[in-house]
């Protein structure tokens, strides 16, 4: 019986088991330029480098609620969001180059939770990495990280 199990590719089966091929192949990281997302990005880049995985950095821009009140002049909001997106893209590119990996950058609009879930599903992510929230209100309502963990669809690493 033990010989049958070993021949089926279990870890104890001589040459059947391949060490190092079980790690993540796609790592999605939520990145917004905040200190915790910088740490999450560094962790995700290191993980991608060690595992030779594809790294997808996702920035989700949300329009501030007060900006919607100025409907007659929406251009400052758009210019600001474009400038922030450019800055975040440069941070991702510089960080990835520093670590020695290539990162795909995706800039999206909408709800961060919904967009990260969509990207993780579409890219067949094996891991999702996000920074811990620093907002006190998230203790009551639940943070992005908690919502991703509760979704239970991917292993989620929350970096402090």
Beta strands, then each sheet from edge to edge (+ up, - down):
strand 1: 26-30
strand 2: 54-61
strand 3: 103-109
strand 4: 127-131
strand 5: 155-159
sheet 1: 3+ 2+ 1+ 4+ 5+
end
